[in-house]
Every structure is written in structure tokens, then in C-alpha cells.
Amino acid sequence: MNQLSLTVSASASTPLKGIIFDMDGTLIQLNVVNELIQQIYQVADEDKYLVAGEHLLGNYLERDDLDVMIAKLSPEGQRKAKNKIQEILQRHVDNMIIQEGGPALVAFLARNGVKRAVLTRNYERNAIVMQQMYSQVMNEATFDLIIGKDTPYDTSLPPAQEIPKADRIRQICYIWGCDTSEVIMLGDSITDDIVEGNRAGCGGTVLLQPRGYQLNHFYGTSIGDSRERTPTMCVESLIDYRQYLEAPLCQSISAFFSHSQHR
């Protein structure tokens, strides 16, 4: 297995309180966000001008959050983009496939008192469909918290926005009553999951690389420096990750990563 090392922000005695999961490409196999962005580019290439200027969209539309990109299109372009997104999302839900090893990992965490959250740029309703699929397989508790791109903000909590994702990680930890150093961020995107997890001060970041391939998706977050882009560890599957967790689960976060680096 491929592994990368990074100094863990948690101290040697920091317990593992929770794991925050990305959804697309992590808890489920299909990653829909890249397809959505490509469809917006296609609409942009057919559109003539940016709303705020005279530049051709095909040359000047920067990769960003979906809503931000759509807002830069003409009114007709926005209508087309939104219709295409709805078609893709519905197909995505109809063809959703659970990631191998996902239910077993989530059940293992639940049995050991580790909190589980889903933090996704997909829509909350699609994340709920995913949760229902996990529930059918597991027949037990799945996720304690789900935050999608359209999840309403609780104004009683510290302010957070959908971008950067690091703000949402801090908000999840506030809800759980723990520090970011007590949680792990797990996802398949360096820019969206690893960079944001490291910026939030997570005790560790885990990059999922199916079959050893680095799926370096860009979802609108900044690239980050070399340290921010470096995960604490890489795994090829959620099955591998559960096996790493089993031995040192009741110890500390740093003990877990130290253990994984010597296996």
C-alpha cells in the first residue's frame, strides 16, 4: 500500500473522537462533481459572454464551486446549466453504488463510539439517499451528521460557509464538542479533502486512492502548498482503512498513524 507521512497535529494522547467522510468517490463509487463541472464548461462554450464583462467564457471561466460558476453565465446559460445538473444528479442517484467496505467501516466506528459525519459538495437530498442505502445494508446507526452544499446553516453555531470546506469541519467539531485535532478527514480529493482537512487542523487526513490511483479532483478550493496537499496516509480501499483502525482504535490518533506506518 502507498503511504505518505506527515507530522500529525494531534498530541500523543489525543483520542479519536470522529471521522468526517467525503461522499462522492469515497462512501459511494461514482464521483459526480467532475461531470457536473464539465457540463457547465460545455454550456459556457456555447454561451457568448460573461454577465459582468466582454470575455469569452470558454477562455475565462475559472473552475470554482458549481453555483459560483453558474452565476457567471448568461440567464439562458444559467437555465441550461441548471437543467443539465438536475439530469445528471437524478442519474447519479439512480445509479448510486456503495463503496466496497464502506458499511463495514461505518458499523465498526459506530460500535466503538466514534462519531461519523458526511461533508459533501453534493446536495443534502442525495446524501440522504446514500445514507438510506447504507442503513439497508447495515441495519444499524450510520451517520451522526450530514452536511451537503445546500444544508441550511444553524445561526446559533460559529459562522461557516460551504467554501472553504475547512469552516464546515470546524463547525462539525463544534457540534460534536471536540477539537479538530480529535477528528480525521477522509476523502478522495487532495484539493477538497486533504488541503481543507489540514487547514482545519484535523488530527489526520486520509486520502483514498482506489487501486493506487491518485484521483486529484479539483472542486473549487485553492491548490494549497505542499504541506497542505500532503495526506497523513493513503489507502487503496475502505477495507484497508478499517484494518488499520482495528488495532489502535482505543489509543490515540498519533498512535494510529504511527502504527499504520510500520505495518
Backbone bond lengths (Angstrom), bond angles and torsions (degrees), N, CA, C in turn:
res aa  C-N    CA-C-N  psi(-1)  N-CA   C-N-CA  omega(-1)  CA-C   N-CA-C  phi
1 M - - - 1.447 - - 1.519 110.86 -
2 N 1.359 115.65 142.03 1.444 119.70 176.87 1.522 109.56 -75.74
3 Q 1.322 117.37 137.00 1.450 121.41 177.92 1.514 109.64 -139.46
4 L 1.331 114.99 139.95 1.443 121.37 175.16 1.510 107.84 -120.26
5 S 1.323 116.56 146.25 1.455 119.23 -177.99 1.523 110.39 -106.89
6 L 1.304 115.47 148.43 1.452 122.89 176.29 1.511 107.73 -153.41
7 T 1.315 117.34 141.37 1.453 119.67 176.82 1.516 109.34 -63.10
8 V 1.321 117.39 119.68 1.448 121.97 -177.16 1.518 109.11 -74.48
9 S 1.359 115.81 136.66 1.456 119.32 -176.50 1.517 111.93 -73.68
10 A 1.328 117.16 -20.41 1.462 119.96 -178.45 1.526 110.62 -78.27
11 S 1.323 115.59 151.62 1.455 119.84 176.40 1.514 109.67 -79.43
12 A 1.315 115.77 171.74 1.459 120.32 -175.62 1.521 112.88 -63.23
13 S 1.342 117.02 -21.40 1.457 119.60 -176.70 1.526 113.29 -103.36
14 T 1.332 117.44 5.60 1.464 120.51 -177.03 1.522 110.63 -73.11
15 P 1.324 118.23 120.30 1.460 120.67 -179.59 1.527 111.31 -78.06
16 L 1.308 116.30 158.20 1.457 121.06 176.17 1.524 108.03 -85.84
17 K 1.338 116.62 109.84 1.459 121.25 -178.11 1.528 112.81 -93.32
18 G 1.342 116.49 -32.07 1.459 118.05 -176.40 1.509 113.16 -166.22
19 I 1.321 115.07 162.31 1.466 121.83 175.26 1.522 107.74 -125.23
20 I 1.326 115.58 131.80 1.456 122.23 177.99 1.522 107.93 -104.51
21 F 1.323 116.19 120.23 1.461 122.05 -176.11 1.530 111.45 -101.37
22 D 1.315 116.13 135.86 1.454 121.21 160.40 1.534 106.32 -71.30
23 M 1.338 118.17 159.93 1.462 119.21 -178.84 1.535 112.57 -101.90
24 D 1.335 116.85 -66.73 1.464 120.78 -173.93 1.521 111.43 -66.37
25 G 1.315 116.62 122.34 1.453 121.31 -178.61 1.512 113.00 84.49
26 T 1.335 117.12 -4.74 1.462 121.01 -179.89 1.524 110.45 -119.50
27 L 1.313 117.48 -66.78 1.471 121.17 177.18 1.523 111.52 -81.78
28 I 1.323 116.40 -25.04 1.465 121.46 173.81 1.523 108.20 -126.85
29 Q 1.319 116.13 158.10 1.461 120.00 -170.84 1.519 113.21 -76.01
30 L 1.307 117.52 -41.38 1.455 120.76 -174.29 1.511 110.68 -79.94
31 N 1.328 116.84 131.64 1.453 121.35 175.47 1.522 108.03 -105.17
32 V 1.320 116.25 108.73 1.455 121.31 -170.96 1.518 113.28 -89.00
33 V 1.340 118.71 -18.90 1.455 120.47 -170.94 1.519 112.22 -63.92
34 N 1.332 117.77 -42.59 1.463 119.65 178.98 1.518 112.11 -60.25
35 E 1.343 116.82 -40.06 1.467 120.37 178.38 1.523 110.56 -63.80
36 L 1.326 117.21 -39.65 1.463 120.85 178.77 1.519 110.88 -62.23
37 I 1.326 116.32 -44.60 1.460 120.31 -178.98 1.529 110.59 -64.93
38 Q 1.326 117.75 -40.64 1.464 120.60 178.51 1.524 111.32 -62.77
39 Q 1.317 116.97 -36.33 1.463 120.35 178.03 1.522 110.76 -66.87
40 I 1.314 117.34 -36.81 1.465 120.15 177.65 1.521 109.95 -66.10
41 Y 1.322 117.58 -39.71 1.464 120.79 176.26 1.528 110.76 -62.06
42 Q 1.323 115.95 -38.64 1.455 119.40 179.43 1.530 110.53 -63.49
43 V 1.319 116.08 -43.61 1.458 120.08 176.77 1.526 109.80 -63.70
44 A 1.338 116.47 -40.23 1.464 120.84 -179.36 1.524 111.46 -62.79
45 D 1.315 116.65 -38.27 1.465 119.98 179.76 1.523 111.70 -65.18
46 E 1.346 116.17 -26.42 1.458 120.77 179.14 1.531 111.40 -89.23
47 D 1.330 116.16 -14.39 1.458 121.59 179.27 1.532 107.91 -84.48
48 K 1.341 117.66 157.28 1.458 119.08 -175.16 1.522 113.68 -91.78
49 Y 1.315 117.06 -51.58 1.455 118.30 -172.61 1.523 111.44 -138.45
50 L 1.320 114.77 154.00 1.460 120.22 169.86 1.523 108.59 -64.87
51 V 1.317 116.78 147.50 1.454 120.69 -179.66 1.528 110.54 -60.78
52 A 1.333 116.21 -37.54 1.461 120.34 -173.43 1.522 113.96 -94.40
53 G 1.327 119.13 6.70 1.453 118.38 -176.25 1.511 113.40 -166.20
54 E 1.320 115.18 -166.64 1.453 121.61 -175.01 1.524 112.29 -112.92
55 H 1.343 117.70 17.30 1.456 120.47 -175.43 1.521 110.41 -91.26
56 L 1.319 115.49 140.53 1.458 119.86 175.64 1.520 109.76 -63.57
57 L 1.324 116.76 131.83 1.461 121.14 -175.86 1.515 112.51 -61.47
58 G 1.317 116.73 -40.99 1.457 120.02 -176.74 1.517 113.02 -57.99
59 N 1.333 116.69 -26.08 1.456 120.65 -178.04 1.520 113.42 -97.33
60 Y 1.322 117.47 -21.80 1.457 119.50 -169.36 1.530 115.37 -123.51
61 L 1.318 118.36 -5.48 1.463 119.38 179.62 1.518 109.15 -75.63
62 E 1.333 116.97 112.42 1.456 121.54 -177.72 1.524 110.46 -84.33
63 R 1.319 115.10 146.99 1.457 120.64 177.04 1.521 109.07 -66.60
64 D 1.326 116.39 127.27 1.453 120.92 -174.41 1.517 108.21 -154.91
65 D 1.324 116.98 -171.18 1.452 120.35 173.49 1.522 108.75 -60.11
66 L 1.335 117.16 147.97 1.462 121.47 -175.05 1.519 112.60 -55.15
67 D 1.322 117.34 -47.51 1.465 120.78 -177.41 1.520 111.40 -64.15
68 V 1.327 117.26 -36.44 1.459 121.34 179.03 1.523 110.06 -66.91
69 M 1.337 116.81 -41.80 1.460 120.73 179.52 1.524 110.90 -65.09
70 I 1.322 116.19 -44.56 1.467 120.44 -177.99 1.527 110.84 -63.06
71 A 1.338 116.71 -38.15 1.465 120.72 -178.13 1.520 112.32 -63.01
72 K 1.334 118.32 -18.68 1.463 122.02 -179.24 1.532 112.29 -86.37
73 L 1.331 116.56 -7.71 1.456 120.10 179.68 1.524 110.57 -83.09
74 S 1.317 114.95 165.62 1.457 119.53 174.40 1.529 108.81 -68.60
75 P 1.334 120.00 164.94 1.472 121.23 178.35 1.528 112.88 -53.11
76 E 1.319 117.21 -41.70 1.463 119.76 178.78 1.524 110.38 -69.39
77 G 1.328 116.69 -38.71 1.455 120.09 177.46 1.514 111.54 -63.93
78 Q 1.324 117.23 -38.96 1.463 121.09 177.53 1.527 110.97 -62.56
79 R 1.334 115.92 -41.90 1.472 119.28 179.39 1.525 110.84 -62.75
80 K 1.329 116.53 -45.35 1.465 120.41 179.71 1.522 111.36 -63.19
81 A 1.329 116.34 -44.27 1.464 120.69 -178.39 1.527 110.85 -62.53
82 K 1.309 117.42 -44.24 1.469 121.16 -179.21 1.525 111.29 -64.15
83 N 1.344 116.49 -38.84 1.469 119.61 178.12 1.528 111.13 -65.28
84 K 1.340 116.55 -41.69 1.459 120.25 179.13 1.527 111.01 -64.86
85 I 1.325 115.87 -39.68 1.467 120.37 179.99 1.521 110.28 -63.05
86 Q 1.320 117.72 -43.24 1.459 120.53 179.54 1.528 111.58 -62.94
87 E 1.334 116.94 -39.05 1.464 121.09 177.67 1.529 110.56 -63.24
88 I 1.322 116.11 -45.90 1.466 120.52 -178.77 1.521 110.92 -65.26
89 L 1.328 117.00 -44.32 1.466 120.55 -178.56 1.521 111.65 -62.86
90 Q 1.335 116.63 -38.93 1.459 118.83 178.55 1.519 111.00 -66.65
91 R 1.325 116.88 -40.97 1.461 120.53 176.78 1.525 110.13 -64.38
92 H 1.316 115.11 -37.41 1.464 121.17 178.55 1.528 110.62 -60.97
93 V 1.323 117.05 -44.66 1.456 121.01 179.40 1.531 110.46 -66.42
94 D 1.325 116.22 -42.66 1.469 120.68 -178.50 1.524 112.08 -63.18
95 N 1.348 116.41 -29.23 1.470 120.74 -175.67 1.530 112.90 -111.62
96 M 1.316 116.92 18.40 1.458 120.84 -176.90 1.528 110.84 -64.10
97 I 1.320 116.61 131.65 1.458 122.72 -179.87 1.529 108.63 -125.68
98 I 1.314 116.51 128.36 1.455 121.73 179.27 1.527 110.31 -66.01
99 Q 1.322 116.31 138.00 1.463 121.20 176.76 1.527 110.05 -66.54
100 E 1.309 116.33 134.15 1.457 120.57 179.91 1.524 110.47 -58.60
101 G 1.315 116.17 130.61 1.455 121.43 179.84 1.511 113.80 87.64
102 G 1.334 117.64 -7.88 1.457 120.84 -177.62 1.522 113.67 -63.75
103 P 1.332 118.54 -54.35 1.466 119.44 -179.04 1.526 113.05 -59.49
104 A 1.318 117.36 -39.68 1.469 120.29 179.63 1.521 111.24 -64.86
105 L 1.333 117.08 -39.21 1.462 121.05 178.73 1.520 110.65 -66.04
106 V 1.340 117.30 -47.27 1.456 121.21 -178.64 1.528 110.60 -63.70
107 A 1.334 117.19 -40.78 1.466 120.73 178.43 1.520 110.99 -64.58
108 F 1.326 116.54 -39.64 1.460 121.53 178.86 1.529 110.58 -61.74
109 L 1.320 116.64 -43.57 1.455 120.70 179.14 1.525 111.10 -64.97
110 A 1.339 115.98 -42.68 1.467 120.03 -179.38 1.523 110.99 -62.06
111 R 1.319 116.61 -42.16 1.476 120.22 -178.73 1.525 111.82 -65.62
112 N 1.331 116.30 -26.06 1.454 120.57 -177.90 1.528 113.11 -101.39
113 G 1.327 116.62 13.07 1.457 120.80 173.69 1.509 115.80 74.22
114 V 1.336 117.35 20.18 1.457 121.07 177.78 1.522 108.69 -93.77
115 K 1.316 117.68 125.72 1.455 121.64 -177.84 1.525 110.38 -69.30
116 R 1.350 115.02 152.57 1.458 121.06 -178.73 1.523 109.75 -131.51
117 A 1.325 116.18 130.72 1.462 121.20 176.85 1.517 109.54 -130.69
118 V 1.333 115.50 152.64 1.465 122.03 174.05 1.523 107.05 -114.14
119 L 1.326 116.54 126.43 1.462 122.93 178.83 1.521 107.16 -125.78
120 T 1.326 117.11 109.39 1.451 120.51 -171.19 1.524 112.29 -136.65
121 R 1.320 116.04 151.11 1.455 121.55 172.12 1.526 110.70 -85.73
122 N 1.296 116.75 -2.47 1.462 120.94 172.22 1.524 108.28 -76.91
123 Y 1.322 116.29 173.55 1.459 120.15 -178.05 1.523 111.31 -81.62
124 E 1.327 115.36 150.11 1.462 120.50 -175.86 1.528 111.40 -58.52
125 R 1.326 117.46 -39.80 1.470 119.98 -177.76 1.526 111.48 -61.43
126 N 1.327 116.98 -33.99 1.463 119.79 177.86 1.522 111.01 -73.56
127 A 1.333 116.08 -34.87 1.457 119.37 176.39 1.531 110.66 -65.99
128 I 1.320 117.27 -33.70 1.464 120.81 177.77 1.523 110.40 -68.07
129 V 1.324 117.25 -36.87 1.472 120.67 175.24 1.527 109.53 -61.04
130 M 1.343 115.82 -44.09 1.456 120.49 177.31 1.530 110.75 -60.04
131 Q 1.322 116.53 -43.96 1.460 120.80 179.60 1.529 111.23 -61.09
132 Q 1.316 116.75 -40.11 1.461 120.65 179.00 1.527 111.14 -64.78
133 M 1.322 116.91 -37.07 1.460 120.67 177.19 1.529 110.35 -65.20
134 Y 1.316 116.69 -42.05 1.466 120.78 177.09 1.526 110.16 -63.58
135 S 1.319 117.06 -40.90 1.473 121.11 -178.92 1.520 111.24 -62.27
136 Q 1.323 116.65 -38.40 1.462 120.52 179.80 1.517 111.57 -65.21
137 V 1.318 116.12 -35.84 1.465 120.73 -179.96 1.525 111.08 -77.93
138 M 1.329 116.67 -41.18 1.452 121.75 -172.62 1.523 113.28 -85.66
139 N 1.339 115.59 -35.77 1.463 120.92 -175.83 1.528 111.52 58.58
140 E 1.329 116.18 35.60 1.459 122.38 177.87 1.514 109.07 -159.79
141 A 1.332 117.40 -177.28 1.464 121.73 -177.12 1.528 111.03 -58.38
142 T 1.329 116.30 138.84 1.457 121.02 -179.26 1.526 111.21 -108.62
143 F 1.334 116.98 -84.31 1.461 121.24 -175.29 1.526 110.79 -117.90
144 D 1.328 114.88 140.17 1.460 120.45 179.80 1.521 111.96 -78.96
145 L 1.330 115.79 -25.45 1.458 119.63 -172.54 1.526 109.34 -153.53
146 I 1.336 115.89 137.40 1.462 121.72 175.94 1.522 108.40 -128.03
147 I 1.335 116.10 126.38 1.458 121.19 176.20 1.523 108.40 -126.28
148 G 1.329 115.89 116.51 1.454 122.31 176.30 1.512 110.47 -105.47
149 K 1.327 116.78 178.89 1.463 120.17 -177.85 1.521 111.86 -64.67
150 D 1.346 117.58 -23.58 1.456 120.44 -178.56 1.528 112.86 -109.75
151 T 1.325 118.35 12.17 1.459 121.00 177.91 1.527 109.54 -66.00
152 P 1.332 117.78 125.70 1.474 120.10 -179.38 1.524 111.39 -61.04
153 Y 1.313 115.87 145.13 1.451 120.75 178.43 1.520 110.83 -82.28
154 D 1.300 116.26 138.62 1.458 121.92 173.71 1.522 107.05 -86.54
155 T 1.328 117.15 110.58 1.468 120.80 -174.30 1.519 113.11 -68.17
156 S 1.348 116.93 -11.56 1.463 119.02 178.12 1.525 111.85 -80.41
157 L 1.341 116.41 -10.35 1.456 121.47 -179.15 1.525 110.00 -96.71
158 P 1.332 116.93 164.89 1.464 119.52 175.73 1.525 110.13 -55.71
159 P 1.321 118.32 146.12 1.464 120.73 -177.70 1.516 112.33 -59.24
160 A 1.306 115.89 141.53 1.467 121.33 177.74 1.514 108.03 -150.03
161 Q 1.301 116.25 150.03 1.451 120.83 175.78 1.511 109.00 -128.15
162 E 1.339 115.05 163.21 1.461 119.12 -175.97 1.527 110.87 -66.80
163 I 1.309 117.15 -28.91 1.455 122.12 174.77 1.522 107.17 -128.43
164 P 1.305 121.76 126.86 1.458 125.17 1.00 1.527 112.94 -78.08
165 K 1.301 115.37 154.14 1.460 121.70 -179.67 1.523 111.62 -62.70
166 A 1.320 116.79 -25.07 1.465 121.08 -179.14 1.524 111.21 -57.63
167 D 1.333 117.42 -35.23 1.463 120.45 178.51 1.523 111.05 -63.09
168 R 1.318 115.78 -38.77 1.460 120.07 179.69 1.529 110.70 -69.26
169 I 1.320 117.47 -35.08 1.470 120.93 176.96 1.526 109.32 -62.22
170 R 1.320 116.39 -44.96 1.466 120.01 178.17 1.520 111.25 -62.17
171 Q 1.325 116.83 -37.08 1.457 120.38 179.71 1.528 110.92 -67.33
172 I 1.326 117.10 -40.38 1.467 120.81 177.20 1.521 109.89 -60.09
173 C 1.326 116.53 -44.46 1.464 120.18 -179.80 1.524 111.07 -64.88
174 Y 1.316 117.13 -34.74 1.462 120.05 176.69 1.531 109.97 -63.62
175 I 1.321 116.76 -42.91 1.467 120.94 178.13 1.525 110.46 -62.91
176 W 1.314 117.15 -38.97 1.457 121.78 -179.13 1.525 112.35 -78.81
177 G 1.314 117.59 -12.48 1.455 120.18 -178.86 1.510 113.36 72.54
178 C 1.328 116.71 36.34 1.464 120.48 179.56 1.514 110.17 -137.09
179 D 1.311 116.77 172.24 1.455 122.82 177.62 1.522 109.26 -91.08
180 T 1.329 116.73 155.26 1.468 119.43 179.02 1.531 111.69 -61.94
181 S 1.334 116.88 -24.28 1.469 120.11 179.13 1.523 111.67 -69.45
182 E 1.334 117.52 -10.14 1.464 121.73 -178.44 1.525 112.76 -99.19
183 V 1.344 116.94 6.13 1.467 119.74 -179.89 1.522 110.31 -126.45
184 I 1.311 115.28 162.99 1.464 123.44 177.31 1.513 108.30 -120.02
185 M 1.326 116.81 137.30 1.463 122.56 173.86 1.511 108.73 -99.88
186 L 1.336 117.23 128.53 1.461 121.99 -177.36 1.522 109.22 -125.78
187 G 1.325 116.90 123.85 1.458 120.46 179.05 1.510 112.14 -163.73
188 D 1.338 115.28 179.85 1.472 120.38 -176.26 1.521 113.12 -108.01
189 S 1.331 118.14 2.91 1.458 121.37 -178.27 1.521 110.78 -116.19
190 I 1.335 116.33 127.06 1.458 119.82 177.31 1.525 110.61 -64.82
191 T 1.346 116.93 -48.34 1.459 119.79 -174.38 1.517 112.73 -72.79
192 D 1.299 118.16 -33.86 1.460 120.41 -174.16 1.522 112.94 -93.62
193 D 1.304 118.32 -31.98 1.466 121.45 -175.09 1.529 112.37 -107.24
194 I 1.312 116.88 -50.58 1.462 120.28 -176.34 1.528 111.42 -72.72
195 V 1.336 117.61 -50.04 1.463 120.19 179.14 1.523 110.94 -59.14
196 E 1.328 116.83 -47.23 1.466 119.87 -176.91 1.527 111.60 -69.65
197 G 1.338 117.13 -36.15 1.458 119.98 176.86 1.514 111.93 -64.37
198 N 1.326 116.12 -42.05 1.468 120.04 178.30 1.519 111.18 -67.93
199 R 1.320 117.61 -38.40 1.460 120.58 178.75 1.526 111.63 -65.62
200 A 1.322 115.94 -33.25 1.462 120.03 -179.91 1.522 111.91 -75.50
201 G 1.333 116.59 -13.47 1.459 120.51 -179.34 1.513 113.33 85.66
202 C 1.335 117.05 27.42 1.470 119.94 178.38 1.525 110.51 -59.77
203 G 1.336 115.63 148.67 1.455 120.26 178.77 1.507 112.55 -62.70
204 G 1.309 117.19 -21.14 1.463 121.93 177.24 1.512 109.88 -169.05
205 T 1.332 116.50 156.89 1.460 122.23 174.97 1.520 108.12 -129.32
206 V 1.314 116.42 134.28 1.465 121.71 -176.98 1.521 109.21 -120.41
207 L 1.324 116.31 125.09 1.455 122.03 -179.77 1.529 109.62 -100.00
208 L 1.319 116.39 122.28 1.460 121.91 176.68 1.516 109.11 -86.28
209 Q 1.330 116.34 121.03 1.459 122.29 -179.66 1.525 109.28 -124.11
210 P 1.328 117.58 87.50 1.462 120.16 -178.68 1.529 111.92 -54.53
211 R 1.304 115.68 127.24 1.473 122.70 179.98 1.535 111.58 57.28
212 G 1.331 116.13 23.67 1.454 120.42 176.05 1.506 115.34 83.39
213 Y 1.357 117.94 1.59 1.461 120.60 -179.53 1.523 110.86 -86.72
214 Q 1.332 115.92 136.75 1.460 120.54 177.43 1.518 108.53 -89.53
215 L 1.324 116.22 108.17 1.452 121.71 179.92 1.523 107.91 -91.28
216 N 1.325 116.15 86.43 1.464 120.73 -171.55 1.523 110.10 -84.41
217 H 1.340 116.75 74.25 1.450 121.81 -179.73 1.527 110.25 -71.95
218 F 1.329 115.78 146.82 1.451 120.71 175.83 1.519 108.18 -118.05
219 Y 1.329 116.53 114.75 1.453 121.41 -173.38 1.520 113.14 -112.93
220 G 1.292 119.51 23.45 1.434 119.35 176.99 1.515 114.53 101.75
221 T 1.321 118.25 -2.48 1.456 119.88 175.28 1.517 108.56 -88.25
222 S 1.315 117.25 160.73 1.456 119.73 177.73 1.525 109.54 -69.93
223 I 1.309 115.62 158.45 1.456 121.43 -173.70 1.522 112.11 -63.20
224 G 1.332 117.25 -39.97 1.458 120.19 -179.61 1.523 110.83 85.66
225 D 1.335 116.23 157.27 1.455 119.48 177.96 1.525 109.82 -82.27
226 S 1.327 116.21 178.88 1.464 120.24 -173.01 1.532 111.74 -62.54
227 R 1.325 117.31 -35.94 1.460 119.59 179.86 1.524 110.93 -69.41
228 E 1.339 116.24 -42.68 1.464 119.92 -179.89 1.524 111.80 -65.16
229 R 1.322 116.52 -29.09 1.462 121.05 -178.28 1.527 112.83 -84.53
230 T 1.310 117.51 -3.60 1.455 120.79 -175.63 1.522 111.55 -94.64
231 P 1.338 118.58 115.94 1.467 120.10 177.80 1.525 110.70 -75.07
232 T 1.323 115.77 157.48 1.451 120.25 175.66 1.516 110.16 -66.84
233 M 1.320 115.74 -36.08 1.457 120.21 176.16 1.518 109.62 -157.09
234 C 1.333 115.95 162.57 1.459 122.87 175.58 1.522 108.69 -121.79
235 V 1.318 115.97 144.00 1.461 121.31 175.42 1.518 108.45 -133.42
236 E 1.320 115.92 152.71 1.452 120.02 -179.64 1.523 112.63 -89.60
237 S 1.325 117.37 -16.45 1.459 120.22 -179.80 1.515 110.20 -157.96
238 L 1.334 116.07 163.14 1.459 120.47 176.13 1.525 110.60 -70.78
239 I 1.308 116.96 -23.03 1.472 120.66 174.64 1.520 109.35 -64.20
240 D 1.328 116.71 -45.75 1.464 121.16 178.07 1.526 110.49 -60.28
241 Y 1.316 116.21 -41.59 1.457 119.65 -176.66 1.525 111.27 -65.56
242 R 1.322 117.17 -40.20 1.471 119.46 178.05 1.523 110.54 -63.35
243 Q 1.318 117.39 -38.42 1.463 120.15 179.07 1.524 110.74 -64.05
244 Y 1.328 117.34 -37.71 1.461 120.48 176.40 1.521 111.23 -64.92
245 L 1.344 115.60 -38.61 1.460 120.08 -176.51 1.524 113.35 -70.29
246 E 1.309 117.61 -31.64 1.467 121.49 -168.54 1.529 113.13 -56.57
247 A 1.301 118.18 -46.25 1.465 119.36 -174.08 1.527 114.30 -70.24
248 P 1.331 119.36 -51.82 1.461 118.35 -173.16 1.521 114.62 -100.05
249 L 1.326 117.99 18.79 1.464 120.56 -172.56 1.516 112.87 -54.64
250 C 1.313 118.15 -40.64 1.467 121.32 -175.15 1.519 112.16 -85.85
251 Q 1.331 117.01 3.45 1.463 119.40 178.47 1.522 108.91 -93.87
252 S 1.296 118.09 -126.12 1.457 121.01 -177.62 1.511 110.91 -122.57
253 I 1.333 116.33 166.98 1.453 120.65 178.24 1.520 110.77 -61.38
254 S 1.334 116.76 -46.49 1.463 119.05 -179.01 1.521 111.29 -65.75
255 A 1.327 117.03 -32.98 1.466 119.74 176.77 1.515 110.36 -65.98
256 F 1.327 116.10 -36.45 1.463 119.82 178.28 1.517 111.30 -61.72
257 F 1.335 116.92 -49.01 1.450 119.61 -177.67 1.522 111.82 -69.83
258 S 1.330 117.28 -34.49 1.458 120.47 175.27 1.515 109.68 -63.27
259 H 1.329 116.28 -41.37 1.464 121.51 178.95 1.516 110.83 -63.70
260 S 1.331 117.45 -43.76 1.465 121.25 -176.39 1.515 111.65 -66.73
261 Q 1.323 117.74 -31.08 1.456 120.80 -178.09 1.511 112.64 -75.41
262 H 1.333 118.06 -12.42 1.455 121.07 -178.43 1.520 112.80 -112.75
263 R 1.345 116.39 10.12 1.463 118.55 179.52 1.507 111.87 -86.58
